[in-house]
Amino acid sequence: MTAPAAGRGIGIGERVAEQTTTFGFPRDTFRILHVSTGNVCRSPITERLTRHFVAERLGVLGGGLIVESAGTWGHEGAPMEANAEAVLAEFGADTSDFVGRELLDEHVIMADLVLTATRDHRAQVISMGHSAGLRTFTLKEFTRLVRAIDPATLPPLDEGVVMRARALVRAAAALRGWLLAPTAEADEVYDPYGAPLPFFRSIGDEIHAALDPVVTALTGMPARA
């Protein structure tokens, strides 16, 4: 058995297929779904930081990237935790109009990429079905895989961010069995619920560090200096 080539992208035929859905409709958006437990701490931070990073690189329209979040035991209708809001504000990210959601089948069905806080969350998403296994990763797992992908193997930006993002997910899925975490804990973002602000800040820093290379790979643009 041979490992897939590091950084495998997609071929021309696959690029044509990616332009439409099964029913022939244009696929001009790419949905990223962040998942944690209550959808009031970790996943709001990842959602809003992702939006912030994308807007910095691509502007407010985001090139067709849609970023959402939900919780496996989501506090439906709840605001994010005050400490999560404080951490996002320190990063300059928008915290307005956030409303917690419980994870539903429709969220998984519509998502092109699901990034979870922990391995347990990943398992719960995959157990819902909907062929979610090849597009569901923990955040830190996806970061590790993305770092191994050669950007030159992905579609260039002039072919669109959406096509590039779909290729990135496929390449990451192909590498998953070959680039394992050094420890099980390396793929976890721990829950800061109820913790003081300094712990929230440490979790925010972890998420920030994990997201930056992901958004750079998705958009083909590094963070502004």
C-alpha positions in Angstrom: 0.0 0.0 0.0 1.4 3.4 -1.0 0.8 6.6 0.8 -0.9 9.3 -1.3 1.5 12.0 -2.5 1.7 14.8 0.0 -0.3 17.8 -1.1 -2.4 15.9 -3.7 -4.9 18.3 -5.3 -7.5 17.6 -8.0 -7.3 17.0 -11.7 -9.0 18.9 -14.5 -11.9 16.5 -14.8 -12.6 16.7 -11.0 -12.6 20.5 -11.3 -15.3 20.4 -13.9 -17.4 18.1 -11.7 -17.0 20.4 -8.7 -18.7 23.3 -10.5 -22.2 21.8 -10.1 -24.1 19.8 -7.5 -25.6 16.3 -8.1 -28.7 18.1 -9.5 -26.8 20.4 -11.8 -27.1 23.6 -9.8 -24.0 25.9 -9.4 -21.9 25.3 -6.4 -20.7 28.8 -5.7 -20.5 28.6 -2.0 -18.4 26.6 0.5 -19.8 26.1 4.0 -17.6 25.6 7.0 -19.3 24.3 10.2 -17.5 24.6 13.6 -18.8 22.2 16.2 -18.3 22.1 20.0 -20.5 21.1 22.9 -22.7 24.0 23.9 -22.0 26.4 21.0 -21.3 29.2 23.5 -17.5 29.0 24.0 -15.2 27.2 21.5 -17.3 27.1 18.4 -18.3 30.8 18.6 -14.6 31.7 18.9 -13.7 29.5 15.9 -16.6 30.7 13.8 -16.0 34.4 14.4 -12.2 34.1 14.1 -12.6 32.3 10.8 -14.9 35.0 9.5 -12.4 37.6 10.7 -9.5 35.9 9.0 -11.5 35.4 5.8 -12.6 39.1 5.7 -9.0 40.3 6.3 -7.9 38.3 3.2 -10.9 38.4 0.9 -13.1 41.3 2.1 -16.5 41.0 3.7 -18.1 38.9 1.0 -15.6 36.2 1.7 -15.3 34.8 -1.8 -18.3 32.4 -1.3 -17.1 31.0 2.1 -19.9 30.7 4.6 -18.9 30.1 8.2 -21.3 28.8 10.9 -21.3 26.9 14.1 -23.4 24.6 16.3 -23.2 22.5 19.4 -23.8 18.8 20.0 -25.6 19.8 23.1 -26.2 23.3 21.8 -27.7 26.0 24.0 -30.3 27.0 21.4 -30.8 30.7 21.3 -28.2 31.5 23.9 -25.5 34.2 23.5 -21.9 33.2 23.6 -20.1 33.3 27.0 -18.9 36.7 28.1 -15.3 35.5 28.2 -15.5 34.2 24.7 -16.8 37.5 23.6 -13.9 39.3 25.4 -11.3 37.0 23.7 -12.8 37.7 20.3 -12.9 41.4 20.9 -9.2 41.3 21.8 -8.5 39.8 18.4 -10.6 42.5 16.7 -13.3 40.0 15.6 -17.0 40.8 15.3 -19.1 39.3 18.1 -22.5 40.9 17.3 -25.7 39.0 16.7 -24.4 35.6 17.8 -27.1 33.0 18.7 -26.3 29.5 19.9 -27.6 26.5 17.9 -28.1 22.8 18.5 -26.4 20.7 15.9 -29.0 19.3 13.4 -28.8 16.9 10.5 -29.4 19.8 8.1 -26.3 21.6 9.3 -24.1 18.5 8.6 -25.8 17.9 5.2 -25.1 21.5 4.1 -21.5 21.7 5.4 -18.6 21.2 3.0 -16.1 21.1 5.9 -16.9 20.3 9.5 -14.2 21.3 12.1 -14.8 20.1 15.6 -13.2 21.0 18.9 -12.5 17.4 20.0 -12.3 13.8 18.7 -15.6 13.0 20.5 -17.3 15.8 18.6 -15.9 14.5 15.4 -17.2 11.0 16.1 -20.7 12.4 17.0 -20.9 14.3 13.7 -19.7 11.3 11.7 -22.3 9.1 13.5 -25.1 11.3 12.1 -24.3 9.9 8.7 -24.7 12.0 5.5 -21.3 10.8 4.3 -19.7 13.2 6.7 -16.6 11.2 7.4 -14.4 12.6 4.6 -15.2 16.2 5.4 -15.2 16.1 9.2 -12.0 16.7 11.2 -11.0 18.1 14.5 -9.6 21.7 14.0 -6.1 20.8 15.0 -6.2 17.6 12.9 -7.1 19.6 9.9 -4.4 22.1 10.6 -1.8 19.3 10.7 -2.9 17.9 7.4 -3.2 21.3 5.7 0.4 22.1 6.6 1.5 19.0 4.6 -0.3 20.0 1.5 1.6 21.8 -1.2 -0.4 24.9 -2.2 0.9 24.5 -5.8 -1.3 21.3 -6.1 -4.5 23.2 -5.4 -6.5 25.2 -8.0 -5.2 28.7 -8.4 -7.1 31.6 -7.0 -8.3 32.7 -10.4 -10.4 29.5 -10.5 -12.2 30.7 -7.3 -11.9 30.2 -3.6 -14.8 27.6 -3.5 -13.0 25.2 -5.9 -9.8 25.6 -4.0 -11.5 24.9 -0.7 -13.1 21.7 -2.0 -9.8 20.5 -3.3 -8.1 21.2 0.0 -10.7 19.1 1.9 -10.2 16.2 -0.5 -6.4 16.4 -0.2 -6.6 16.5 3.6 -8.9 13.5 3.7 -6.4 11.6 1.5 -3.6 12.3 3.9 -5.5 11.6 7.2 -4.4 8.0 7.6 -0.7 8.9 7.0 -0.2 11.9 9.2 -1.2 10.9 12.7 -1.2 13.1 15.8 1.8 12.5 18.1 -0.6 12.1 21.0 -4.4 11.8 21.2 -4.5 15.1 23.2 -2.8 16.9 20.3 -6.0 17.1 18.4 -8.1 18.4 21.2 -9.3 22.0 22.1 -10.4 21.8 25.7 -13.6 23.3 27.0 -13.1 26.6 28.8 -16.8 26.8 29.9 -16.9 28.3 33.4 -13.2 29.1 33.5 -11.7 32.5 34.2 -10.7 34.9 31.4 -6.9 33.9 31.3 -7.9 30.3 30.4 -10.3 31.5 27.8 -7.4 33.6 26.4 -5.2 30.5 26.2 -7.9 28.6 24.3 -8.4 31.6 22.0 -4.6 31.6 21.3 -4.8 27.8 20.5 -7.7 28.4 18.1 -6.0 31.4 16.5 -2.8 29.5 15.9 -4.7 26.5 14.4 -7.0 28.6 12.2 -4.4 30.9 10.6 -2.7 28.2 8.3 -6.2 26.8 7.5 -7.6 30.1 6.3 -4.3 30.8 4.4 -4.6 27.5 2.6 -8.3 28.0 1.9 -7.9 31.4 0.5 -4.4 31.2 -0.9 -3.6 34.4 0.9 -1.4 34.8 4.0 -2.4 37.0 7.0 -1.6 40.6 6.6 1.7 41.6 8.3 
